[in-house]
Amino acid sequence: MTAIADTRLLELSKLLPTFESIEKLLQNEVEARYILKSAAQLMGKLQVTANLGTDTEQVAYLIRALVEKYWERIHSGHFSKVPLTTRQIYALGCYYKIFFLLFEGTDPSHLDQCSAILDEAQLLGCTENLYEGSAVLQAALMQYLDAGLDQNLKTLPILPVLARRPCRCDIKQLDGPSISDFKEQCFQALQPALLLNTIDHWPARRKWRDLNYLMQVAGNRTVPIEIGSNYASDEWSQQLVKLRDFLHRQFAQSRADREIEYLAQHELFAQIPALKADICVPDYCSLGKKATSEVDIKAWLGPQGTISPLHYDPKHNLLCQVFGCKTIILAKPEDTENLYPHQSEFLGNTSQVDAVNLDQERFPLLEKVKFYNLVLQPGDCLYMPPKWWHYVRSETPSFSVSFWWE
């Protein structure tokens, strides 16, 4: 038997689930049930004796095999079709795999490997509401792993406060509207509006301009980035990278030295609870069919020059600008046929039209379209009703948060 000398690691292991807390999830998964029950029982003994039993190596092997098997299941088809249970079991397996690796060693190599596994548990698996202490375990593991990893990178800039400037705005502007005013003038009327002075109380407005804060809180997390300025272009691709590397490439290097990368449409706040604490869901999102707990919150972080081509989303959308400025061009849902949507399933909600350089010779129906222009400045929120077309271009380094709801 091997004693565990790292008392903090022992304390962390107490945050793993008991078998009883996950038994219902596993009722139709015989193999996963056996393996995870064995792992939970082994951890239960560890918390009493502070020693690893003789069966540790065998259980660790089974956990690795379980993670590999469910990884293959997740990648066997379209991600949106993967059963939730499959993703949850994968996440549980990742939790246990991390601890077995840490029992082997806590040198930087092991810590970095465990950090990557934790990110995969969140990105591929489903850790939200997995069991009662799941969020606490995630946060504690992040802190434990990050403390042992030397980021060893240069200081990042603190972005300047941008003075508000007079800009064109072709839609309604409302200054801190009440919920009832927003409901009447925007939500029920299905009309877009620029909302002023609604997120000034967010700690994010003050904290996130200091990119070193983002580095400290989330630098070791793995995130998906888009490479190329426009997801509809042939050169566009995606990649998983450490947030620290993305920040340094996009904000610490000169523009001539880099290719544009964009952390776009990512559930960053589910992955990193410390950042979620810097924002709050606007009360306007309560005007819907579902509870505010079901609001989709997405992060959009990138340098000057990122572009979201003209497209629409099926839900109500509140785009909140934490720092930086974006040019926005809108068009009504009624103009959909005049905007030449792509015929492919993947790009069916995206126009073939370049909203900045309109080619009416190639797309003659554009003459029927009325476009609405505005600039989204720091602290602004743009409300877009379902299926309103929008083009977005960042004019400066920018961080936006979007809230989608039904």
Summary of the structure (lengths in Angstrom):
residues: 406
radius of gyration: 23.6
end to end distance: 54.7
largest distance: 78.0
contacts: 1247
relative contact order: 0.11
helix: 41%
strand: 21%
